[in-house]
Amino acid sequence: MEVVVTDTAGNISEPAMVKIMVTDVNENPLPEPVTPPKAKKSSGSFGWLALLAAPLAFIRRRKVK
């Protein structure tokens, strides 16, 4: 496209070639799917209780002998 500009004083510019390039942009993209966070795996309170009670069981058995 050729462009010529005129200002408020009436001055006219030299003609200039202008190239316009258009890029298709999706202005309303679909929202990204939300995935729920993965649940943490835990050994549970029974596992911790067993680990804490095991040494006490061995000590008690020694005293019985």
N, C-alpha and C positions, 0 to 999 in steps of 0.2 A: 504494500500500500504506500502511496506517496502522500506526505503530509506537508502542508504549508501553514505557518502560524502568523496571525496578525495581532499586534498588541493594541492597547487603548489609544495610542498616539497615531495609529494607522500604519505603522511600520510592518512590512511583510518580510518574512524570513525566506531563506533559500529552500527549495523543495528538498525533502529528506525521505529516503526509503525506510519504511518501518515494517518489520516482520513480526507478526503476532502468532504465538504458539499456544495452543490450548491443551491442557491436561485434564482428563476426566478424573474428578475426585468424588468419592462417595461421601457426601455430607451427613448422611444418616446411617452409619454402620450399625450392624446388629451388636448388642452388648456381648462381651465375652462371657461364656458360661462360668458360673461360680461353683467351684468344687469345695465341698466341706473339708475342713482339716481332718487329717487322719488321727484316730484316737491313739493315745499312747498305750503301749502294752506295759502292764505292771505285774509284778509277781504277787501282788495283793498282800493284805495284812497277815494272812495265814503263813505265807512264806517267811516273812520277817519274824514272826513269832516262833516258828520252828527253828530258825537260825539262832535266835537268842536263847531258846530253851534247851537246845541240844547240849551245850557245855554243862548246864546245871544237871541234866540227867546223868551224865557220865560221873560228875563229882558225887552225886547221891549214891550211885552204885558202888563206888569205891568205899564209902563210909559203911555200907551195909556189910561188906565182907569181913 
